[in-house]
Each structure stands twice: as structure tokens, then as C-alpha cells.
Amino acid sequence: MTLDLLLWAVLPYVTITVFVGGIAWRYRHDRFGWTTRSSQLHESRLLRIGGPLFHVGLLFVLAGHVGGLLVPASVTRWLGVRDELYHLVSLGAGGLAGLATLVGLGVLLHRRWRTPAVRAATSRDDRLTYPVLAAVLLLGMAATVLTNGVGGGYDYRSTISPWVRGILLLHPDPALMRDVPLPYRLHALAAMALFVLWPFSRLVHALTVPLHYLVRPYIVYRSRDERLAARPAPRGWDGR
């Protein structure tokens, strides 16, 4: 019971505190480092494949988690979605989204390893974050495909979802996680580890939406007008 209390009642709040505090600290003290540290100039062919697969797949994975964890089962039933249909959609869409994300991450990691310039630009934070991210995805796929699919299905909306909502509402109930299948519990623990690392890695860029691009003024480029020039244009490159 003490271990359950630490893992499912204390650790989530430690994770939230580090995540929120780390984001605030990073924005205050490392605003210029709030970037993806793009390596597109070094290699773009594999990036064009792995980048969209990873990011689009991850968006669907996150949307599925938000809907599955924060929307009570009573709401979907009230909307006319039967539990059997919900299970099939969750298994099919979640499996495809998770597979796309895993394949995209695999391509990106392969690119990072095989391209010397990209590998040299990999920081210590990246070397720690990527294995944790891969573990989160693999454990999520194991829970979705093996436990929820091959294993006959598991109604996480009766245990894990109320536990998450209880954490957010400041009424944690660690007993809800006591009999949850092991892949789901490991997935939750790995996800908390990822959220702890998030503010201090390149993943922080996911919290920034470049809305200013929609309203910023155009960049105007003008060619040199020889008629208005005070002196003739030099030949070659002028380093001044």
C-alpha cells in the first residue's frame, strides 16, 4: 500500500511540479534555447519521411489519450457510442497511430545514428530523452495491442481514466491502479519520467505554437537599382 501511495499518489504530483516549474524556468532563463535544434541542413531525405510520420502519429496518439483519459465512459455512452464500438475504434486507430509514431521515431533515430553531422549534434539530453520516449511508445503499443487486443480487451476507462482525473482534481485514488495490467502501469511510469525530462530537452518546442507567423508582415526583398546607387556595384563578393 505504501508503494502504491508513492507511485500513484505522490509521484504524479512530483512530475507535475517538475514539469510546470521546469517549463517556467526554461522560458525565463533559456528562451533562446527553446528550439528543436534543427539538423535539416545535414540530411533531409530521411527527415522528410520520419518527421511527418512521427509528428502526425503523435498528434493522433495524444488526441486519443486526451479523449480516453479525460472523457468519462458515461459521456460516450450518452452520445450513443457503444462500448464495443469504442473498443474497436480505440484498438484500430490507436494501434495505427502508435505504429506510425514508432516507425517515424525509428527512421529519425536511424538518421541521427548514420549521419555523422547529425550524430555529432546530439546532446546528452537527447541521449537520455530518446530511450525514454521509445520506452513510452513501446509500452503503449504493448498495452494497446497485447493487453487490449490479443488479451481480449481491458476497460481502462474504469480504472486508469478515473485515476488520472482524480489526480487533476486533487483527489488521487491510488487503489484504482492496484490491479491494472502491468503494461499499462509501466506505460504510466515511463510517461511520468518523460514529462520530468520534457522541460529540459528539445521536446519543449512542442509547447510553442508559432501563431505570430499568421500576422507577421511580409519580408520584402529588393534588387539593387543601379540608377539610384551612389557607386557602381563591385564585382564578386563584397565582404564589408
C-alpha positions as CSV (number, residue, x, y, z in Angstrom):
1,M,0.0,0.0,0.0
2,T,2.9,2.3,0.8
3,L,4.4,1.7,-2.7
4,D,1.1,2.2,-4.4
5,L,0.7,5.5,-2.5
6,L,4.2,6.7,-3.6
7,L,3.8,5.6,-7.2
8,W,0.2,6.6,-7.9
9,A,-0.5,9.5,-5.5
10,V,2.9,11.2,-4.7
11,L,4.9,10.7,-7.9
12,P,2.3,12.2,-10.2
13,Y,2.4,15.5,-8.3
14,V,6.2,15.4,-8.2
15,T,6.0,15.0,-12.0
16,I,3.6,17.9,-12.5
17,T,5.7,20.2,-10.2
18,V,8.9,19.4,-12.1
19,F,7.1,19.8,-15.5
20,V,5.5,23.1,-14.8
21,G,8.4,24.5,-12.8
22,G,10.9,23.4,-15.4
23,I,8.9,25.0,-18.2
24,A,8.7,28.3,-16.3
25,W,12.5,28.1,-15.6
26,R,13.4,27.3,-19.2
27,Y,11.3,30.1,-20.5
28,R,12.8,32.6,-18.0
29,H,16.4,31.6,-18.3
30,D,16.9,29.8,-21.6
31,R,14.5,31.4,-24.0
32,F,17.0,31.3,-26.9
33,G,17.5,27.6,-26.3
34,W,13.7,27.0,-26.7
35,T,14.1,25.3,-30.1
36,T,14.2,22.0,-31.9
37,R,17.9,22.5,-32.8
38,S,17.0,21.5,-36.3
39,S,19.5,19.4,-38.3
40,Q,17.8,19.6,-41.6
41,L,20.8,21.1,-43.3
42,H,22.8,18.0,-42.6
43,E,20.3,15.5,-44.0
44,S,16.8,16.0,-45.3
45,R,15.8,12.8,-47.2
46,L,15.1,10.6,-44.2
47,L,13.8,13.6,-42.3
48,R,11.1,14.1,-44.9
49,I,9.9,10.5,-44.2
50,G,10.4,10.2,-40.4
51,G,9.4,13.7,-39.4
52,P,5.8,13.7,-40.7
53,L,5.2,10.1,-39.6
54,F,6.4,10.8,-36.1
55,H,4.6,14.1,-35.6
56,V,1.3,13.3,-37.2
57,G,1.2,9.9,-35.5
58,L,2.0,11.5,-32.2
59,L,-0.8,14.1,-32.6
60,F,-3.3,11.3,-33.0
61,V,-1.8,9.4,-30.1
62,L,-2.2,12.5,-27.8
63,A,-5.7,13.1,-29.0
64,G,-6.6,9.5,-28.2
65,H,-5.1,9.8,-24.8
66,V,-6.9,13.1,-24.0
67,G,-10.3,11.6,-25.2
68,G,-9.8,8.3,-23.4
69,L,-8.5,9.6,-20.1
70,L,-10.4,12.8,-19.6
71,V,-13.8,12.0,-21.2
72,P,-15.8,9.6,-18.9
73,A,-17.4,6.5,-20.3
74,S,-20.8,7.8,-19.3
75,V,-20.4,10.7,-21.8
76,T,-19.6,8.5,-24.8
77,R,-22.5,6.2,-23.9
78,W,-24.8,9.2,-23.6
79,L,-23.6,10.2,-27.1
80,G,-24.7,6.8,-28.4
81,V,-21.2,5.2,-28.7
82,R,-21.4,1.6,-27.6
83,D,-18.6,0.2,-25.6
84,E,-17.8,-2.5,-28.2
85,L,-17.5,0.2,-30.9
86,Y,-15.4,2.4,-28.7
87,H,-13.1,-0.6,-28.0
88,L,-12.7,-1.3,-31.7
89,V,-12.0,2.3,-32.6
90,S,-9.6,2.7,-29.8
91,L,-7.7,-0.5,-30.8
92,G,-7.7,0.2,-34.5
93,A,-7.0,3.9,-34.5
94,G,-4.7,3.8,-31.5
95,G,-2.7,0.9,-33.0
96,L,-2.3,2.7,-36.3
97,A,-1.3,6.0,-34.7
98,G,1.1,4.3,-32.4
99,L,2.7,2.3,-35.2
100,A,3.2,5.4,-37.3
101,T,4.8,7.2,-34.4
102,L,7.1,4.3,-33.7
103,V,8.1,3.9,-37.4
104,G,8.7,7.7,-37.6
105,L,10.8,7.6,-34.4
106,G,12.8,4.6,-35.8
107,V,13.6,6.5,-39.0
108,L,14.6,9.6,-37.1
109,L,16.9,7.7,-34.8
110,H,18.4,5.8,-37.7
111,R,19.1,9.1,-39.4
112,R,20.6,10.5,-36.3
113,W,22.9,7.5,-35.9
114,R,24.0,7.1,-39.6
115,T,24.6,10.8,-40.4
116,P,27.9,11.9,-38.7
117,A,27.0,15.6,-38.6
118,V,23.6,14.9,-37.0
119,R,25.1,12.4,-34.6
120,A,27.7,15.0,-33.5
121,A,24.9,17.5,-32.8
122,T,23.1,15.0,-30.4
123,S,23.3,16.3,-26.9
124,R,23.4,14.4,-23.6
125,D,19.8,15.4,-23.0
126,D,18.8,13.8,-26.4
127,R,20.6,10.5,-25.5
128,L,18.6,10.4,-22.3
129,T,15.3,11.5,-23.7
130,Y,15.1,9.3,-26.8
131,P,15.3,5.9,-24.9
132,V,12.6,7.1,-22.5
133,L,10.4,8.3,-25.4
134,A,10.9,5.0,-27.2
135,A,10.0,3.1,-24.0
136,V,6.8,5.1,-23.6
137,L,5.7,4.3,-27.2
138,L,6.7,0.6,-27.0
139,L,4.9,0.1,-23.7
140,G,1.9,1.9,-25.0
141,M,1.8,-0.3,-28.1
142,A,2.2,-3.4,-25.8
143,A,-0.8,-2.3,-23.7
144,T,-2.9,-1.5,-26.8
145,V,-2.1,-4.5,-29.0
146,L,-1.3,-7.3,-26.5
147,T,-3.4,-6.4,-23.5
148,N,-6.3,-4.6,-25.1
149,G,-6.2,-6.6,-28.3
150,V,-4.8,-10.1,-28.2
151,G,-5.5,-10.4,-24.5
152,G,-9.3,-9.9,-25.0
153,G,-9.6,-6.3,-24.0
154,Y,-9.2,-4.2,-20.9
155,D,-11.5,-1.4,-19.8
156,Y,-9.0,1.2,-18.7
157,R,-11.9,3.8,-18.5
158,S,-13.0,2.2,-15.2
159,T,-9.5,2.4,-13.5
160,I,-6.8,4.4,-15.3
161,S,-9.1,7.2,-16.5
162,P,-10.7,7.9,-13.1
163,W,-7.2,7.8,-11.6
164,V,-5.9,10.5,-14.0
165,R,-9.0,12.7,-13.4
166,G,-8.6,12.3,-9.7
167,I,-5.0,13.5,-9.9
168,L,-6.1,16.5,-11.9
169,L,-8.9,17.2,-9.5
170,L,-6.7,16.8,-6.4
171,H,-8.5,13.7,-5.2
172,P,-6.0,10.9,-6.0
173,D,-7.1,7.3,-5.5
174,P,-4.0,5.0,-5.8
175,A,-6.2,2.0,-5.2
176,L,-7.5,2.3,-8.7
177,M,-4.1,1.3,-10.1
178,R,-3.6,-1.7,-7.9
179,D,-5.0,-4.3,-10.3
180,V,-4.2,-2.6,-13.6
181,P,-2.3,-4.8,-16.0
182,L,1.5,-4.4,-15.9
183,P,2.0,-2.9,-19.4
184,Y,-0.4,-0.1,-18.5
185,R,1.4,0.6,-15.2
186,L,4.8,0.6,-16.8
187,H,3.5,2.9,-19.6
188,A,2.2,5.3,-17.0
189,L,5.5,5.3,-15.1
190,A,7.6,5.8,-18.3
191,A,5.2,8.7,-19.3
192,M,5.9,10.4,-16.0
193,A,9.6,10.0,-16.5
194,L,9.2,11.6,-19.9
195,F,7.3,14.6,-18.5
196,V,10.1,15.1,-16.0
197,L,12.7,15.3,-18.8
198,W,10.4,17.3,-21.1
199,P,11.2,20.9,-20.0
200,F,15.0,20.2,-20.2
201,S,15.1,18.7,-23.7
202,R,14.3,19.7,-27.2
203,L,10.7,18.4,-26.7
204,V,10.0,21.7,-25.1
205,H,9.4,23.1,-28.6
206,A,6.1,21.2,-28.7
207,L,4.6,23.7,-26.3
208,T,5.2,26.6,-28.6
209,V,2.7,27.3,-31.4
210,P,4.1,29.8,-34.0
211,L,0.8,31.8,-34.3
212,H,2.8,35.0,-35.0
213,Y,3.6,33.7,-38.4
214,L,0.0,34.3,-39.4
215,V,0.1,38.0,-38.7
216,R,3.8,39.0,-39.2
217,P,4.5,41.4,-42.1
218,Y,5.9,40.2,-45.3
219,I,9.7,40.2,-45.8
220,V,10.4,42.5,-48.8
221,Y,13.4,41.8,-50.9
222,R,14.5,44.5,-53.3
223,S,17.0,44.2,-56.1
224,R,19.7,46.8,-56.5
225,D,18.7,49.7,-58.7
226,E,21.8,50.8,-60.5
227,R,20.2,54.2,-61.3
228,L,20.0,55.1,-57.6
229,A,23.3,53.7,-56.5
230,A,25.9,56.1,-55.1
231,R,28.7,53.9,-56.5
232,P,29.0,51.1,-59.0
233,A,28.3,47.6,-57.8
234,P,31.6,45.7,-57.1
235,R,32.4,42.5,-59.0
236,G,32.3,39.3,-56.9
237,W,31.7,39.1,-53.2
238,D,31.9,42.2,-51.1
239,G,32.8,41.3,-47.5
240,R,32.2,44.7,-45.9
